[in-house]
Amino acid sequence: MLDIALLMANASQLKAVLDAPAASQDNYFVPSLVFLSVSITLQVGVSVILLVLGTLELRTRQARNKADVLNNVSVGLILAIIILNVFIASFGIRFSGST
C-alpha cells in the first residue's frame, strides 16, 4: 500500500511542478522534474520486477538463482527510490514569490 501512496504523491507533485506558470518557476524546477520522473519510472520498474518474481516457479536451482538476482535488483532500486524521494522532499515545490 505504501508504494501506491508514494506513486500517487509523486504523480501529484509532478502535476504541481508541470502546472507552475513559467514566470514562477525557480532554479529547482528542472531537478524536481527530473527526480520525480526518475522516481516514478523506478517505481514502475520495481512493480514489474515484483510481478515477475511472483510468477516464478522455484523448483530448480537456476530458477532460485534468477529469483535471487531479481530480488537483489528490486532491493537496490527501492533504495534508489528512497534516496531520490529524500532529494525530492528537500527541494520541495516552491514557486518564486512564495515563502
The first five atom37 places (N, CA, C, CB, O) and aatype in JSON, in Angstrom:
{
  "aatype": [12, 10, 3, 9, 0, 10, 10, 12, 0, 2, 0, 15, 5, 10, 11, 0, 19, 10, 3, 0, 14, 0, 0, 15, 5, 3, 2, 18, 13, 19, 14, 15, 10, 19, 13, 10, 15, 19, 15, 9, 16, 10, 5, 19, 7, 19, 15, 19, 9, 10, 10, 19, 10, 7, 16, 10, 6, 10, 1, 16, 1, 5, 0, 1, 2, 11, 0, 3, 19, 10, 2, 2, 19, 15, 19, 7, 10, 9, 10, 0, 9, 9, 9, 10, 2, 19, 13, 9, 0, 15, 13, 7, 9, 1, 13, 15, 7, 15, 16],
  "atom_mask": [
    [1, 1, 1, 1, 1],
    [1, 1, 1, 1, 1],
    [1, 1, 1, 1, 1],
    [1, 1, 1, 1, 1],
    [1, 1, 1, 1, 1],
    [1, 1, 1, 1, 1],
    [1, 1, 1, 1, 1],
    [1, 1, 1, 1, 1],
    [1, 1, 1, 1, 1],
    [1, 1, 1, 1, 1],
    [1, 1, 1, 1, 1],
    [1, 1, 1, 1, 1],
    [1, 1, 1, 1, 1],
    [1, 1, 1, 1, 1],
    [1, 1, 1, 1, 1],
    [1, 1, 1, 1, 1],
    [1, 1, 1, 1, 1],
    [1, 1, 1, 1, 1],
    [1, 1, 1, 1, 1],
    [1, 1, 1, 1, 1],
    [1, 1, 1, 1, 1],
    [1, 1, 1, 1, 1],
    [1, 1, 1, 1, 1],
    [1, 1, 1, 1, 1],
    [1, 1, 1, 1, 1],
    [1, 1, 1, 1, 1],
    [1, 1, 1, 1, 1],
    [1, 1, 1, 1, 1],
    [1, 1, 1, 1, 1],
    [1, 1, 1, 1, 1],
    [1, 1, 1, 1, 1],
    [1, 1, 1, 1, 1],
    [1, 1, 1, 1, 1],
    [1, 1, 1, 1, 1],
    [1, 1, 1, 1, 1],
    [1, 1, 1, 1, 1],
    [1, 1, 1, 1, 1],
    [1, 1, 1, 1, 1],
    [1, 1, 1, 1, 1],
    [1, 1, 1, 1, 1],
    [1, 1, 1, 1, 1],
    [1, 1, 1, 1, 1],
    [1, 1, 1, 1, 1],
    [1, 1, 1, 1, 1],
    [1, 1, 1, 0, 1],
    [1, 1, 1, 1, 1],
    [1, 1, 1, 1, 1],
    [1, 1, 1, 1, 1],
    [1, 1, 1, 1, 1],
    [1, 1, 1, 1, 1],
    [1, 1, 1, 1, 1],
    [1, 1, 1, 1, 1],
    [1, 1, 1, 1, 1],
    [1, 1, 1, 0, 1],
    [1, 1, 1, 1, 1],
    [1, 1, 1, 1, 1],
    [1, 1, 1, 1, 1],
    [1, 1, 1, 1, 1],
    [1, 1, 1, 1, 1],
    [1, 1, 1, 1, 1],
    [1, 1, 1, 1, 1],
    [1, 1, 1, 1, 1],
    [1, 1, 1, 1, 1],
    [1, 1, 1, 1, 1],
    [1, 1, 1, 1, 1],
    [1, 1, 1, 1, 1],
    [1, 1, 1, 1, 1],
    [1, 1, 1, 1, 1],
    [1, 1, 1, 1, 1],
    [1, 1, 1, 1, 1],
    [1, 1, 1, 1, 1],
    [1, 1, 1, 1, 1],
    [1, 1, 1, 1, 1],
    [1, 1, 1, 1, 1],
    [1, 1, 1, 1, 1],
    [1, 1, 1, 0, 1],
    [1, 1, 1, 1, 1],
    [1, 1, 1, 1, 1],
    [1, 1, 1, 1, 1],
    [1, 1, 1, 1, 1],
    [1, 1, 1, 1, 1],
    [1, 1, 1, 1, 1],
    [1, 1, 1, 1, 1],
    [1, 1, 1, 1, 1],
    [1, 1, 1, 1, 1],
    [1, 1, 1, 1, 1],
    [1, 1, 1, 1, 1],
    [1, 1, 1, 1, 1],
    [1, 1, 1, 1, 1],
    [1, 1, 1, 1, 1],
    [1, 1, 1, 1, 1],
    [1, 1, 1, 0, 1],
    [1, 1, 1, 1, 1],
    [1, 1, 1, 1, 1],
    [1, 1, 1, 1, 1],
    [1, 1, 1, 1, 1],
    [1, 1, 1, 0, 1],
    [1, 1, 1, 1, 1],
    [1, 1, 1, 1, 1]
  ],
  "atom_positions": [
    [[0.81, -1.19, 0.0], [0.0, 0.0, 0.0], [0.86, 1.27, 0.0], [-0.92, -0.01, 1.19], [0.49, 2.26, -0.62]],
    [[1.99, 1.23, 0.7], [2.83, 2.42, 0.75], [3.42, 2.77, -0.6], [3.94, 2.22, 1.75], [3.61, 3.95, -0.9]],
    [[3.71, 1.76, -1.43], [4.26, 2.05, -2.73], [3.23, 2.77, -3.61], [4.73, 0.77, -3.41], [3.59, 3.63, -4.41]],
    [[1.97, 2.42, -3.47], [0.91, 3.11, -4.22], [0.76, 4.54, -3.72], [-0.43, 2.35, -4.1], [0.57, 5.46, -4.52]],
    [[0.85, 4.72, -2.42], [0.76, 6.07, -1.85], [1.92, 6.94, -2.32], [0.73, 6.01, -0.32], [1.73, 8.11, -2.64]],
    [[3.11, 6.38, -2.38], [4.28, 7.13, -2.84], [4.14, 7.47, -4.32], [5.58, 6.33, -2.59], [4.47, 8.58, -4.74]],
    [[3.66, 6.52, -5.11], [3.45, 6.77, -6.53], [2.43, 7.89, -6.74], [2.98, 5.48, -7.24], [2.63, 8.77, -7.57]],
    [[1.35, 7.85, -5.98], [0.33, 8.9, -6.08], [0.88, 10.26, -5.64], [-0.91, 8.53, -5.23], [0.59, 11.28, -6.26]],
    [[1.67, 10.27, -4.57], [2.26, 11.53, -4.1], [3.22, 12.1, -5.14], [3.0, 11.31, -2.77], [3.22, 13.3, -5.4]],
    [[4.04, 11.23, -5.74], [4.96, 11.7, -6.76], [4.22, 12.21, -7.99], [5.92, 10.58, -7.16], [4.61, 13.22, -8.58]],
    [[3.17, 11.52, -8.38], [2.38, 11.97, -9.54], [1.74, 13.32, -9.24], [1.3, 10.93, -9.9], [1.69, 14.19, -10.12]],
    [[1.25, 13.5, -8.03], [0.65, 14.77, -7.64], [1.68, 15.89, -7.64], [0.0, 14.65, -6.25], [1.4, 17.0, -8.11]],
    [[2.87, 15.62, -7.13], [3.93, 16.62, -7.13], [4.38, 16.95, -8.55], [5.13, 16.14, -6.31], [4.65, 18.11, -8.87]],
    [[4.45, 15.93, -9.41], [4.83, 16.16, -10.8], [3.8, 17.05, -11.49], [4.95, 14.82, -11.55], [4.16, 17.95, -12.25]],
    [[2.53, 16.81, -11.22], [1.47, 17.64, -11.79], [1.61, 19.08, -11.31], [0.08, 17.09, -11.41], [1.45, 20.02, -12.1]],
    [[1.91, 19.27, -10.03], [2.08, 20.62, -9.49], [3.28, 21.32, -10.14], [2.25, 20.57, -7.97], [3.22, 22.51, -10.43]],
    [[4.36, 20.58, -10.36], [5.54, 21.17, -10.98], [5.24, 21.55, -12.43], [6.74, 20.18, -10.93], [5.62, 22.63, -12.88]],
    [[4.56, 20.67, -13.14], [4.26, 20.95, -14.55], [3.2, 22.04, -14.72], [3.79, 19.67, -15.23], [3.2, 22.73, -15.74]],
    [[2.32, 22.21, -13.75], [1.28, 23.24, -13.83], [1.78, 24.62, -13.43], [0.12, 22.86, -12.94], [1.05, 25.61, -13.57]],
    [[3.0, 24.71, -12.95], [3.53, 26.0, -12.5], [3.69, 26.93, -13.7], [4.9, 25.82, -11.77], [4.21, 26.52, -14.74]],
    [[3.25, 28.16, -13.55], [3.46, 29.12, -14.64], [4.95, 29.36, -14.86], [2.74, 30.45, -14.33], [5.74, 29.33, -13.92]],
    [[5.32, 29.61, -16.1], [6.74, 29.78, -16.44], [7.38, 30.9, -15.65], [6.89, 30.05, -17.93], [8.57, 30.82, -15.31]],
    [[6.65, 31.93, -15.34], [7.21, 33.08, -14.62], [7.53, 32.75, -13.17], [6.24, 34.24, -14.67], [8.38, 33.4, -12.56]],
    [[6.88, 31.74, -12.61], [7.09, 31.44, -11.2], [8.02, 30.25, -10.97], [5.78, 31.17, -10.53], [8.22, 29.85, -9.83]],
    [[8.58, 29.68, -12.03], [9.49, 28.54, -11.87], [10.83, 29.02, -11.35], [9.66, 27.78, -13.22], [11.41, 29.98, -11.86]],
    [[11.33, 28.34, -10.31], [12.6, 28.73, -9.73], [13.71, 27.81, -10.24], [12.53, 28.7, -8.2], [13.51, 27.03, -11.17]],
    [[14.88, 27.91, -9.61], [16.04, 27.11, -10.03], [15.86, 25.63, -9.78], [17.26, 27.59, -9.31], [16.59, 24.82, -10.35]],
    [[14.9, 25.26, -8.95], [14.69, 23.85, -8.63], [13.68, 23.17, -9.53], [14.25, 23.73, -7.2], [13.33, 22.01, -9.3]],
    [[13.2, 23.87, -10.55], [12.19, 23.29, -11.45], [12.73, 22.06, -12.17], [11.72, 24.34, -12.47], [12.11, 21.0, -12.13]],
    [[13.87, 22.19, -12.82], [14.43, 21.08, -13.61], [14.84, 19.91, -12.71], [15.64, 21.56, -14.43], [14.48, 18.77, -13.02]],
    [[15.57, 20.14, -11.6], [15.89, 18.99, -10.74], [14.64, 18.3, -10.2], [16.76, 19.45, -9.59], [14.6, 17.07, -10.14]],
    [[13.64, 19.06, -9.81], [12.4, 18.46, -9.31], [11.74, 17.62, -10.39], [11.44, 19.54, -8.81], [11.27, 16.51, -10.14]],
    [[11.7, 18.16, -11.6], [11.1, 17.45, -12.72], [11.84, 16.15, -13.01], [11.08, 18.33, -13.97], [11.22, 15.11, -13.23]],
    [[13.16, 16.2, -13.02], [13.97, 15.01, -13.3], [13.83, 13.99, -12.18], [15.46, 15.4, -13.49], [13.61, 12.81, -12.45]],
    [[13.96, 14.42, -10.93], [13.88, 13.49, -9.81], [12.51, 12.81, -9.74], [14.16, 14.22, -8.5], [12.42, 11.61, -9.5]],
    [[11.45, 13.58, -9.95], [10.11, 13.0, -9.92], [9.91, 12.0, -11.06], [9.06, 14.1, -10.0], [9.34, 10.92, -10.85]],
    [[10.38, 12.34, -12.24], [10.23, 11.43, -13.39], [11.01, 10.14, -13.19], [10.7, 12.12, -14.67], [10.51, 9.05, -13.47]],
    [[12.24, 10.26, -12.7], [13.06, 9.07, -12.46], [12.44, 8.22, -11.35], [14.51, 9.46, -12.1], [12.42, 6.99, -11.45]],
    [[11.96, 8.85, -10.31], [11.35, 8.12, -9.2], [10.12, 7.33, -9.66], [10.96, 9.07, -8.08], [9.96, 6.16, -9.32]],
    [[9.27, 7.97, -10.44], [8.07, 7.28, -10.94], [8.46, 6.13, -11.86], [7.15, 8.26, -11.69], [7.88, 5.05, -11.78]],
    [[9.46, 6.35, -12.73], [9.92, 5.28, -13.62], [10.48, 4.1, -12.83], [10.99, 5.82, -14.57], [10.18, 2.95, -13.15]],
    [[11.29, 4.38, -11.81], [11.84, 3.31, -10.99], [10.75, 2.56, -10.24], [12.86, 3.87, -10.0], [10.82, 1.34, -10.09]],
    [[9.74, 3.27, -9.77], [8.64, 2.61, -9.05], [7.88, 1.65, -9.97], [7.67, 3.66, -8.48], [7.51, 0.56, -9.56]],
    [[7.67, 2.08, -11.21], [7.0, 1.19, -12.17], [7.9, -0.02, -12.47], [6.66, 1.95, -13.49], [7.42, -1.14, -12.57]],
    [[9.2, 0.22, -12.6], [10.14, -0.87, -12.84], [10.16, -1.89, -11.71], [0.0, 0.0, 0.0], [10.17, -3.09, -11.95]],
    [[10.16, -1.41, -10.47], [10.13, -2.32, -9.32], [8.83, -3.11, -9.3], [10.3, -1.52, -8.0], [8.82, -4.3, -8.97]],
    [[7.74, -2.47, -9.65], [6.45, -3.18, -9.7], [6.49, -4.32, -10.71], [5.32, -2.2, -10.06], [5.99, -5.41, -10.43]],
    [[7.08, -4.07, -11.87], [7.19, -5.13, -12.88], [8.07, -6.27, -12.37], [7.77, -4.56, -14.19], [7.73, -7.44, -12.55]],
    [[9.19, -5.93, -11.75], [10.09, -6.97, -11.21], [9.36, -7.8, -10.15], [11.37, -6.33, -10.6], [9.49, -9.02, -10.14]],
    [[8.6, -7.14, -9.28], [7.88, -7.88, -8.24], [6.8, -8.78, -8.84], [7.26, -6.91, -7.24], [6.56, -9.88, -8.33]],
    [[6.15, -8.32, -9.9], [5.17, -9.18, -10.59], [5.85, -10.41, -11.2], [4.43, -8.4, -11.68], [5.31, -11.51, -11.13]],
    [[7.01, -10.21, -11.79], [7.76, -11.34, -12.36], [8.18, -12.29, -11.25], [9.01, -10.84, -13.15], [8.08, -13.51, -11.4]],
    [[8.66, -11.75, -10.14], [9.06, -12.6, -9.02], [7.89, -13.44, -8.49], [9.64, -11.75, -7.88], [8.07, -14.58, -8.09]],
    [[6.72, -12.86, -8.5], [5.55, -13.57, -8.01], [5.11, -14.72, -8.9], [0.0, 0.0, 0.0], [4.41, -15.63, -8.44]],
    [[5.5, -14.69, -10.15], [5.08, -15.74, -11.08], [6.12, -16.82, -11.29], [4.74, -15.15, -12.41], [5.85, -17.81, -11.97]],
    [[7.31, -16.66, -10.71], [8.38, -17.65, -10.92], [8.09, -18.95, -10.17], [9.73, -17.07, -10.48], [7.64, -18.94, -9.03]],
    [[8.36, -20.04, -10.85], [8.34, -21.36, -10.21], [9.76, -21.65, -9.71], [7.84, -22.48, -11.2], [10.7, -21.65, -10.5]],
    [[9.91, -21.89, -8.44], [11.24, -22.04, -7.84], [11.61, -23.5, -7.62], [11.3, -21.3, -6.52], [12.13, -23.86, -6.57]],
    [[11.36, -24.32, -8.61], [11.63, -25.75, -8.47], [13.09, -26.1, -8.73], [10.74, -26.54, -9.41], [13.6, -27.07, -8.16]],
    [[13.75, -25.34, -9.58], [15.14, -25.66, -9.91], [16.09, -24.64, -9.28], [15.34, -25.71, -11.45], [15.68, -23.54, -8.9]],
    [[17.34, -25.03, -9.2], [18.37, -24.14, -8.64], [18.54, -22.91, -9.53], [19.72, -24.89, -8.49], [18.75, -21.8, -9.03]],
    [[18.45, -23.09, -10.84], [18.58, -21.98, -11.77], [17.46, -20.95, -11.56], [18.58, -22.49, -13.21], [17.7, -19.74, -11.62]],
    [[16.26, -21.43, -11.34], [15.12, -20.53, -11.1], [15.3, -19.77, -9.78], [13.79, -21.32, -11.09], [14.97, -18.59, -9.69]],
    [[15.82, -20.47, -8.77], [16.07, -19.79, -7.48], [17.16, -18.73, -7.62], [16.46, -20.82, -6.41], [17.07, -17.67, -7.01]],
    [[18.18, -19.03, -8.42], [19.24, -18.04, -8.66], [18.69, -16.81, -9.37], [20.39, -18.66, -9.48], [19.04, -15.67, -9.03]],
    [[17.83, -17.04, -10.36], [17.21, -15.93, -11.07], [16.35, -15.09, -10.12], [16.35, -16.46, -12.24], [16.36, -13.87, -10.18]],
    [[15.62, -15.77, -9.25], [14.79, -15.06, -8.28], [15.65, -14.26, -7.31], [13.91, -16.06, -7.51], [15.29, -13.15, -6.93]],
    [[16.79, -14.81, -6.9], [17.7, -14.08, -6.01], [18.22, -12.81, -6.68], [18.87, -14.98, -5.58], [18.28, -11.75, -6.06]],
    [[18.6, -12.93, -7.94], [19.11, -11.77, -8.67], [18.02, -10.71, -8.8], [19.62, -12.19, -10.06], [18.27, -9.53, -8.54]],
    [[16.81, -11.12, -9.2], [15.71, -10.17, -9.33], [15.37, -9.52, -7.99], [14.47, -10.88, -9.89], [15.07, -8.33, -7.92]],
    [[15.43, -10.31, -6.93], [15.17, -9.76, -5.59], [16.22, -8.72, -5.22], [15.15, -10.89, -4.54], [15.88, -7.66, -4.7]],
    [[17.49, -9.01, -5.49], [18.55, -8.05, -5.17], [18.42, -6.78, -6.01], [19.92, -8.69, -5.41], [18.66, -5.69, -5.5]],
    [[18.05, -6.92, -7.27], [17.85, -5.75, -8.12], [16.7, -4.91, -7.59], [17.57, -6.19, -9.58], [16.79, -3.68, -7.55]],
    [[15.62, -5.56, -7.18], [14.48, -4.8, -6.67], [14.83, -4.06, -5.38], [13.28, -5.73, -6.43], [14.4, -2.93, -5.18]],
    [[15.61, -4.68, -4.52], [16.03, -4.01, -3.27], [16.91, -2.8, -3.6], [16.8, -5.0, -2.35], [16.76, -1.75, -2.99]],
    [[17.83, -2.95, -4.56], [18.67, -1.83, -4.96], [17.86, -0.68, -5.55], [0.0, 0.0, 0.0], [18.13, 0.48, -5.26]],
    [[16.87, -1.02, -6.37], [16.02, 0.02, -6.96], [15.18, 0.71, -5.89], [15.12, -0.58, -8.03], [14.96, 1.92, -5.96]],
    [[14.7, -0.05, -4.92], [13.93, 0.55, -3.83], [14.8, 1.51, -3.02], [13.33, -0.54, -2.91], [14.33, 2.57, -2.6]],
    [[16.05, 1.15, -2.81], [16.98, 2.06, -2.12], [17.17, 3.34, -2.93], [18.35, 1.36, -1.89], [17.19, 4.43, -2.37]],
    [[17.31, 3.2, -4.25], [17.45, 4.38, -5.11], [16.2, 5.25, -5.05], [17.73, 3.95, -6.56], [16.3, 6.48, -5.04]],
    [[15.03, 4.63, -5.01], [13.77, 5.38, -4.91], [13.72, 6.16, -3.6], [12.55, 4.42, -5.01], [13.31, 7.32, -3.58]],
    [[14.14, 5.53, -2.51], [14.15, 6.21, -1.21], [15.07, 7.42, -1.25], [14.58, 5.24, -0.1], [14.7, 8.5, -0.79]],
    [[16.27, 7.24, -1.79], [17.23, 8.34, -1.85], [16.69, 9.47, -2.73], [18.58, 7.85, -2.39], [16.79, 10.64, -2.38]],
    [[16.12, 9.11, -3.89], [15.53, 10.12, -4.77], [14.43, 10.9, -4.07], [14.98, 9.46, -6.03], [14.34, 12.12, -4.22]],
    [[13.61, 10.22, -3.32], [12.5, 10.9, -2.66], [12.96, 11.77, -1.49], [11.49, 9.88, -2.17], [12.26, 12.71, -1.12]],
    [[14.1, 11.46, -0.92], [14.69, 12.38, 0.07], [15.08, 13.68, -0.62], [15.93, 11.73, 0.76], [14.83, 14.77, -0.09]],
    [[15.69, 13.58, -1.81], [16.04, 14.78, -2.57], [14.78, 15.54, -3.01], [16.89, 14.41, -3.79], [14.76, 16.77, -2.96]],
    [[13.76, 14.82, -3.43], [12.51, 15.45, -3.84], [11.92, 16.24, -2.67], [11.5, 14.4, -4.34], [11.47, 17.37, -2.84]],
    [[11.94, 15.64, -1.5], [11.39, 16.32, -0.32], [12.24, 17.53, 0.05], [11.31, 15.35, 0.88], [11.7, 18.54, 0.5]],
    [[13.55, 17.43, -0.13], [14.4, 18.56, 0.23], [14.26, 19.72, -0.74], [15.86, 18.12, 0.29], [14.34, 20.88, -0.33]],
    [[14.05, 19.44, -2.03], [13.83, 20.52, -2.98], [12.44, 21.11, -2.8], [14.01, 20.03, -4.43], [12.26, 22.32, -2.92]],
    [[11.47, 20.28, -2.51], [10.11, 20.75, -2.3], [9.52, 21.37, -3.55], [0.0, 0.0, 0.0], [10.16, 21.44, -4.6]],
    [[8.3, 21.82, -3.41], [7.64, 22.51, -4.52], [7.41, 23.93, -4.06], [6.29, 21.81, -4.95], [6.47, 24.21, -3.32]],
    [[8.27, 24.83, -4.52], [8.15, 26.24, -4.21], [8.14, 27.01, -5.51], [9.3, 26.73, -3.28], [8.77, 26.6, -6.49]],
    [[7.46, 28.07, -5.52], [7.43, 28.93, -6.69], [7.95, 30.31, -6.27], [5.99, 29.03, -7.3], [7.75, 30.74, -5.14]],
    [[8.61, 30.98, -7.19], [9.14, 32.32, -6.9], [8.0, 33.22, -6.43], [9.84, 32.93, -8.14], [6.9, 33.22, -6.99]],
    [[8.29, 33.98, -5.42], [7.28, 34.86, -4.87], [6.55, 34.27, -3.68], [0.0, 0.0, 0.0], [5.86, 34.99, -2.96]],
    [[6.7, 32.96, -3.45], [6.08, 32.34, -2.27], [7.17, 32.12, -1.23], [5.36, 30.99, -2.64], [8.34, 31.96, -1.58]],
    [[6.78, 32.09, 0.03], [7.76, 31.94, 1.1], [7.79, 30.53, 1.6], [7.46, 32.88, 2.25], [8.56, 30.21, 2.5]]
  ]
}
